[in-house]
Amino acid sequence: MRYYLLSLIITMAISGCAQEGTFDEMFKSMTTGSVRVVKPEEITEKTRVVYLDARELNEFQVSHIPGAIHIGYDDFEMDRVSDLPKDALIIVYCSVGYRSEKVGEKLMKAGFRNVGNLYGGIFYWVNSGRQVVNAQGPTRKVHAYNERWGKWLIKAEKVYE
């Protein structure tokens, strides 16, 4: 019973923060800091980065960071990154940062030495004026995951398919 109550309190705290707090509060409530957080403004055009998209394929197909590699989350397998150098700068992202942190942890355990979790995921990326693309080129569409999370996506056309 005690564990049930503790779980309920944690769930209420997280969902309350996701609904009422600031973007930064939401991000901090969803992540543990186990993977170094990298803000988009810290990445320059000269930085050689491998972007890994930890969202599901339908989210990736709506839009993604230019040059990103889709690796998924629910079905992520290490063989999808086996050709990447262990010392490459790898930035993992998802919608807001939770899934990417979990994949980042797996990458670090597998020996990747320079892994970052993109602060705020693709939502923050787009909200801060950065470009996303799909198979046809630049787009303003971003998969908003669901309506609860879509409230954090300000500067894009939200897609829920």
C-alpha positions as CSV (number, residue, x, y, z in Angstrom):
1,M,0.0,0.0,0.0
2,R,2.8,2.4,0.9
3,Y,4.4,1.9,-2.6
4,Y,1.1,2.5,-4.2
5,L,0.7,5.8,-2.4
6,L,4.2,6.9,-3.2
7,S,3.7,6.0,-6.9
8,L,0.4,7.9,-6.9
9,I,2.1,11.0,-5.4
10,I,4.9,10.9,-7.9
11,T,2.5,10.5,-10.8
12,M,0.4,13.4,-9.6
13,A,3.4,15.6,-9.2
14,I,4.7,14.8,-12.7
15,S,1.3,15.2,-14.4
16,G,0.7,18.4,-12.5
17,C,4.0,19.8,-13.5
18,A,3.4,18.8,-17.1
19,Q,0.1,20.5,-17.1
20,E,0.7,23.7,-15.1
21,G,4.4,24.4,-14.8
22,T,7.0,26.0,-17.1
23,F,8.7,24.1,-19.9
24,D,11.8,23.9,-17.8
25,E,9.9,22.4,-14.9
26,M,8.3,19.9,-17.1
27,F,11.7,18.9,-18.6
28,K,13.3,18.5,-15.2
29,S,10.4,16.4,-14.0
30,M,10.7,14.1,-16.9
31,T,14.4,13.6,-16.9
32,T,17.0,12.6,-14.2
33,G,20.1,14.2,-15.6
34,S,21.8,10.8,-16.2
35,V,22.7,11.9,-19.7
36,R,24.4,15.3,-20.3
37,V,21.8,17.8,-21.4
38,V,22.7,19.9,-24.5
39,K,20.7,22.9,-25.5
40,P,20.4,23.7,-29.2
41,E,22.1,27.1,-28.7
42,E,25.2,25.2,-27.6
43,I,25.5,23.5,-31.0
44,T,27.2,25.6,-33.7
45,E,27.2,25.0,-37.4
46,K,30.8,23.9,-37.0
47,T,30.0,21.2,-34.5
48,R,30.0,17.7,-36.0
49,V,27.0,16.1,-34.5
50,V,25.1,12.8,-35.1
51,Y,21.5,13.4,-34.3
52,L,19.5,10.3,-33.3
53,D,15.7,10.5,-33.2
54,A,14.3,8.3,-30.4
55,R,10.7,8.9,-31.4
56,E,8.5,6.4,-33.2
57,L,8.6,6.1,-37.0
58,N,5.3,7.9,-37.6
59,E,6.6,10.9,-35.5
60,F,9.9,10.9,-37.5
61,Q,8.1,10.9,-40.8
62,V,6.1,14.0,-39.9
63,S,9.4,15.9,-39.3
64,H,12.8,15.5,-37.8
65,I,16.1,17.5,-37.4
66,P,17.9,17.7,-40.7
67,G,20.3,14.7,-41.1
68,A,18.8,12.8,-38.1
69,I,18.9,9.0,-38.0
70,H,15.7,7.3,-36.8
71,I,16.4,4.8,-34.1
72,G,13.1,4.5,-32.3
73,Y,12.4,4.0,-28.7
74,D,10.0,1.0,-28.1
75,D,11.9,-1.2,-30.5
76,F,15.4,0.4,-30.2
77,E,18.3,-2.0,-30.8
78,M,22.0,-1.3,-30.5
79,D,22.6,-2.7,-34.0
80,R,21.1,0.5,-35.3
81,V,24.1,2.5,-34.1
82,S,26.8,-0.2,-34.5
83,D,28.5,1.7,-37.4
84,L,28.8,5.0,-35.4
85,P,32.2,5.7,-33.8
86,K,32.2,5.4,-30.0
87,D,33.8,8.9,-29.7
88,A,31.3,10.7,-32.1
89,L,29.3,13.5,-30.6
90,I,25.8,12.0,-30.5
91,I,22.8,14.0,-29.6
92,V,19.6,12.0,-28.9
93,Y,16.2,13.6,-29.0
94,C,12.5,12.8,-28.8
95,S,9.5,15.1,-28.3
96,V,10.6,16.6,-25.0
97,G,13.5,14.6,-23.6
98,Y,12.3,11.5,-21.6
99,R,12.7,8.8,-24.3
100,S,16.0,10.3,-25.6
101,E,17.5,10.2,-22.1
102,K,16.6,6.5,-21.7
103,V,18.2,5.7,-25.1
104,G,21.2,7.9,-24.2
105,E,21.7,5.8,-21.1
106,K,21.8,2.6,-23.2
107,L,24.3,4.2,-25.6
108,M,26.6,5.2,-22.6
109,K,26.4,1.7,-21.2
110,A,27.4,0.4,-24.6
111,G,30.6,2.5,-24.6
112,F,29.6,5.6,-26.4
113,R,31.6,8.4,-24.7
114,N,30.1,11.7,-26.0
115,V,26.3,11.4,-25.7
116,G,23.9,14.2,-25.1
117,N,20.2,14.5,-24.5
118,L,18.8,17.4,-26.5
119,Y,17.1,19.8,-24.0
120,G,13.4,19.9,-24.6
121,G,13.6,17.6,-27.6
122,I,12.2,18.5,-31.0
123,F,9.6,20.8,-29.3
124,Y,12.3,23.1,-27.9
125,W,14.3,22.9,-31.1
126,V,11.3,24.2,-33.2
127,N,10.2,26.6,-30.5
128,S,13.6,28.2,-30.6
129,G,13.4,28.8,-34.4
130,R,15.3,25.9,-35.7
131,Q,14.4,24.0,-38.9
132,V,12.9,20.5,-39.2
133,V,12.4,18.5,-42.4
134,N,10.4,15.6,-43.8
135,A,10.9,13.6,-47.0
136,Q,9.9,16.5,-49.1
137,G,12.1,19.1,-47.4
138,P,11.6,21.9,-44.8
139,T,8.3,21.8,-43.0
140,R,6.4,23.5,-40.2
141,K,4.7,20.3,-39.1
142,V,5.8,18.5,-36.0
143,H,4.2,15.4,-34.4
144,A,2.9,16.7,-31.1
145,Y,2.7,13.2,-29.5
146,N,-0.7,13.9,-27.9
147,E,-2.8,16.9,-26.9
148,R,-1.5,16.9,-23.3
149,W,2.1,17.3,-24.6
150,G,1.2,19.3,-27.6
151,K,0.6,22.3,-25.4
152,W,4.4,22.7,-25.2
153,L,4.8,22.9,-29.0
154,I,4.3,26.6,-29.8
155,K,5.9,27.4,-33.1
156,A,4.8,24.6,-35.4
157,E,1.8,23.0,-37.0
158,K,0.8,20.2,-34.6
159,V,0.1,16.7,-36.0
160,Y,-1.4,14.0,-33.9
161,E,-1.6,11.1,-36.4
